[in-house]
Structures are given as C-alpha cells and as structure tokens.
Amino acid sequence: MVTTRSRSLSIKIPLNVVDKITLVWFILDAFTHLSIEAGYVFLALGPTANQSSSYMAFIWREYARADSRWAGRDPTILSIEILTAFLLGPLCLLAAWAIYTRRPYRHLVQLSISLFELYGGWMTFMPDIISGAHSLALHDPLLLWVHLVFMNGLWILLPILLAWESGVYLIHACTIAKTEESGKRREHVGGLPSIGWFWMIAGIMVVYVVLVPLILLVSADRPPAVIPGIK
C-alpha cells in the first residue's frame, strides 16, 4: 500500500527538461528499431532490399547509396540488427516507461542501452573501415555527411551523454548505499547473489588458468625444424 502510494505521488512530480528530452529520445529510438531496422532484418532474411519492390526496400536502397551493405544480406550488419531490433527496441520502451513512472531501474536500463548503441555503431562501421571502407561512399560529400554522419551521429552523441548521466547517478547511488551499509555484513544485504556463486566462479577461474595453457601446449603443433643456410 505504501509503495503504491509513493509511486503514484512520484508520478505527479513533473519531469525536468532533461528527462523529457530523454523520454522522447527513447520513444523515437524504439520506433526506429522496431519499424525501420526490423524492416531491414525481414528484408535481409528474405528477398533483400535490392530485389524487393516494397517501400521499406526503397528506403534501404536509398541509404545503401552511402553504405552498400544495407542493400543485401551482410552477415555483420544482419547480426547486429537482429539484436538491435528485437532486444534494443523493447528495452527502449522499457526505459521510456521507467522515466515516465520514475522507476529505480531507469539508469541501469539507460546505461545498458547506451553502451549497446555505441558498440553497435562501432561494429557497424569499423570492420569495413579497417578492411578499406569498400562499402562506404566516402568520396561523395552528400552521402558522407548526410547519410553516414548526420543519420548515425545522433546514435553516437546521445548514448555518450546518457551513459555519462547514468554512470554518475549509479556511482552516486552506490556511494550512498556503501556508506549506509558500511556496518552490515554482506549476508544482511538483500538481493545480492549468494557468496557460494562467487566461490564457484573462483574455482572455475583456477581450473581455466591451469587447463587452458596446458591444453594449448599439448595440442599445439611443433614448429618445423630450421635447416641452416635455407631461408
């Protein structure tokens, strides 16, 4: 009863400007992931944007002028987009709901989404750039600055700001919790994993550190003998 009443009272407190902007961002982000990017996934698993006559295929063919991988079935892009559409999309809705209802898990979800967005952006572009950027239209100023930089830049800038914000909030919350619980034993703090789990992980780490080098040493092929005078 008290918890329900406190939540209803907290919802009546107006959101500040930062939270309103963040709420709108997560709704926009969810819409993008669950519609446009999910559309790419279905196209890539089917006829691909190059061969489809749908409006969604037209959108991706237009974007593929800047990055040709999106017109076909690129394994890296498809792997990222499956997670982005069907995991990140619902998480964005959860984050928006957490902001609106002032849920305590808001910053945990926000930080997770932001880090995933940044990692997804990195893995989308860096493999192709490292291999020579053959898929990217870097020679065309319009495609470079509008399609690649502008259309993707928001998904880099805002996740950095939101990860920064959530990191500060979580560090502050952990500092307060540590101060309040400094006199308590770990066993008296509710919701934490049992210490038995950590002993099990410690045992696995010991086995790992011993067995992995041993397995590699035993299974490795011996280098061929070097004959003097022959290079």
C-alpha positions in Angstrom: 0.0 0.0 0.0 2.8 2.4 1.0 4.8 1.5 -2.1 1.9 2.0 -4.5 1.0 5.3 -2.8 4.6 6.6 -3.1 4.8 5.6 -6.7 1.6 7.5 -7.5 2.9 10.5 -5.7 6.2 10.4 -7.6 4.4 10.3 -11.0 2.7 13.6 -10.1 6.1 15.2 -9.8 6.8 17.0 -13.1 9.7 15.7 -15.2 12.6 18.1 -15.7 13.7 19.2 -19.2 16.5 16.6 -19.4 14.1 13.7 -18.5 11.5 14.9 -21.0 14.1 15.0 -23.8 15.4 11.6 -22.8 11.8 10.2 -22.8 11.2 11.5 -26.3 14.5 10.1 -27.4 13.8 6.6 -26.2 10.3 6.6 -27.9 12.0 7.7 -31.1 14.7 5.2 -30.7 12.2 2.4 -30.1 10.2 3.4 -33.1 13.3 3.4 -35.3 14.5 -0.1 -34.0 11.0 -1.7 -34.1 10.0 -0.4 -37.6 12.8 0.7 -39.9 15.6 -1.6 -38.6 13.2 -4.5 -38.1 12.2 -3.9 -41.7 15.8 -4.4 -42.8 16.0 -7.6 -40.8 13.0 -9.1 -42.6 14.2 -7.9 -45.9 17.7 -9.3 -45.3 16.3 -12.7 -44.3 14.1 -12.7 -47.4 14.5 -11.1 -50.8 16.9 -8.3 -49.7 16.3 -4.7 -50.4 17.9 -5.0 -53.8 15.2 -7.4 -55.0 12.1 -6.2 -53.2 9.7 -3.6 -54.5 8.3 -2.6 -51.1 8.6 0.9 -49.7 10.8 -0.3 -46.9 13.2 -1.7 -49.5 13.2 1.7 -51.3 14.3 3.3 -48.0 17.1 0.9 -47.6 18.2 1.1 -51.2 18.4 4.9 -50.8 20.6 4.5 -47.6 22.6 1.8 -49.4 23.9 4.5 -51.8 26.1 5.5 -48.8 26.7 2.0 -47.4 26.1 -0.7 -50.0 26.0 -3.5 -47.3 22.4 -2.5 -46.4 21.0 -3.4 -49.8 22.0 -7.0 -49.4 22.5 -9.6 -46.7 25.7 -8.6 -44.9 26.3 -11.1 -42.0 27.8 -8.5 -39.7 25.1 -5.9 -40.3 22.3 -8.5 -40.0 23.7 -10.0 -36.8 23.8 -6.5 -35.2 20.4 -5.5 -36.5 18.6 -8.7 -35.2 19.7 -7.8 -31.6 19.1 -4.1 -32.2 15.5 -4.6 -33.5 14.3 -7.3 -31.2 16.2 -6.6 -28.0 17.1 -2.9 -28.0 13.7 -1.8 -29.3 11.7 -3.3 -26.4 14.4 -2.1 -24.0 13.9 1.5 -25.2 10.2 1.2 -24.5 11.1 -0.1 -21.0 13.4 2.9 -20.5 10.7 5.3 -21.6 8.3 3.7 -19.2 10.9 3.8 -16.4 11.4 7.5 -16.9 7.7 8.3 -17.0 6.9 6.3 -13.9 10.2 7.2 -12.1 11.3 3.6 -11.7 14.6 3.0 -9.8 15.9 0.7 -12.5 15.8 3.6 -15.1 19.5 4.3 -15.1 20.5 0.6 -15.3 18.4 0.2 -18.4 19.5 3.5 -19.8 23.2 2.7 -19.4 22.8 -0.7 -20.9 21.0 0.7 -24.0 23.6 3.5 -24.4 26.6 1.1 -24.3 24.9 -1.3 -26.7 24.2 1.6 -29.1 27.8 2.7 -29.0 29.1 -0.9 -29.5 26.6 -1.4 -32.4 27.8 1.7 -34.1 31.4 0.7 -33.7 30.8 -2.8 -35.1 28.8 -1.4 -37.9 31.5 0.8 -39.3 34.9 -0.2 -38.0 35.2 -3.6 -39.7 34.5 -2.1 -43.0 36.8 0.9 -42.4 39.6 -1.4 -41.3 39.3 -3.5 -44.4 39.4 -0.4 -46.7 35.9 1.1 -46.5 34.9 -0.5 -49.8 31.2 -0.4 -48.9 31.2 3.3 -47.8 30.6 6.2 -50.2 33.3 8.4 -48.6 34.0 10.2 -51.9 30.5 11.7 -52.1 30.1 14.7 -49.7 26.3 14.5 -49.6 26.3 10.8 -48.9 29.1 11.0 -46.4 27.8 14.0 -44.3 24.1 13.4 -44.6 23.6 9.6 -44.9 26.6 8.4 -42.8 27.5 11.2 -40.4 24.2 13.0 -39.8 21.9 10.0 -39.8 24.2 8.0 -37.5 25.7 10.8 -35.4 22.7 11.1 -33.1 23.1 7.5 -32.1 26.6 8.2 -31.0 26.2 11.6 -29.3 23.1 10.9 -27.3 24.2 7.5 -26.0 27.5 9.1 -24.8 25.6 11.7 -22.9 23.1 9.3 -21.5 25.8 6.8 -20.5 27.6 9.6 -18.7 24.5 10.7 -16.9 23.6 7.2 -15.8 27.1 6.4 -14.8 27.2 9.4 -12.5 23.8 8.5 -10.9 24.8 4.9 -10.4 28.2 5.8 -8.8 26.4 8.3 -6.5 23.8 5.7 -5.6 26.4 3.0 -4.9 28.4 5.5 -2.8 25.4 6.3 -0.6 24.5 2.6 -0.3 28.0 1.7 0.7 28.0 4.4 3.3 24.7 3.3 4.8 25.7 -0.4 4.7 29.3 0.0 5.9 28.4 -1.6 9.2 26.5 -4.5 7.7 27.7 -8.0 6.8 27.2 -9.0 3.2 24.7 -11.7 4.2 22.4 -9.0 5.7 22.1 -7.1 2.4 19.1 -8.4 0.5 19.0 -9.1 -3.3 22.7 -9.9 -3.7 23.9 -13.2 -5.3 24.9 -15.8 -2.7 28.6 -15.9 -1.9 28.6 -19.6 -3.0 28.2 -18.4 -6.6 31.5 -16.4 -6.3 33.3 -19.4 -4.8 32.1 -21.5 -7.7 33.4 -18.8 -10.2 36.7 -18.6 -8.4 37.1 -22.4 -8.7 36.3 -22.2 -12.4 38.8 -19.5 -12.9 41.5 -21.6 -11.2 40.7 -24.5 -13.5 40.6 -22.2 -16.5 44.0 -20.7 -15.7 45.6 -24.1 -15.3 43.9 -26.1 -18.0 43.8 -23.7 -20.9 47.6 -23.2 -21.2 48.1 -26.9 -20.7 45.6 -27.8 -23.5 47.2 -25.3 -25.8 50.6 -26.6 -25.0 49.7 -30.3 -25.6 47.6 -29.7 -28.7 49.9 -27.2 -30.5 51.8 -28.4 -33.5 55.5 -28.4 -33.1 57.3 -25.9 -35.3 59.2 -27.4 -38.2 63.0 -27.8 -37.8 65.1 -25.0 -39.2 67.7 -26.1 -41.6 70.8 -23.8 -41.5 71.5 -21.9 -44.7 68.0 -22.3 -46.1 65.6 -19.4 -45.7 
